Amino acid sequence: MKIQKNEFKLKVSTTKNLESCIMKVIYPFQRQITRQEIKMYITKKYKDNISIKADWLSYQLILFNIIQNSVKYNKFKGEIFVIINCLPLVRKRKKPELESENQYILETEIVDTGIGISK
């Protein structure tokens, strides 16, 4: 795996429209969501107009896989909750000049009424 071999490179870019980023991932599943009569709820727990730097392609790929499984293994008339939160990053660095008040951790939680994974 590339991550374990330290060959994984992040392609960081900035976005101000996190909702659009998420909707691009959900859109391909709209037919299946409608056919299965699944209700999808998206909750954002962050301020508008927040600029977020991240590897958006990787984020969208991970989110795509999770949403795909959430839809695929959900029950008829089930529910999917997508909860997005931007938490302020609080940590002490060795170089205080690199600290920034505007650093966040992007937290994404997916909860569904699917069958789940057996333990």
Salt bridges, closest charged atoms under 4 A:
GLU19 OE2 - LYS44 NZ 3.17
GLU37 OE1 - LYS77 NZ 3.67
ASP48 OD1 - LYS44 NZ 2.12
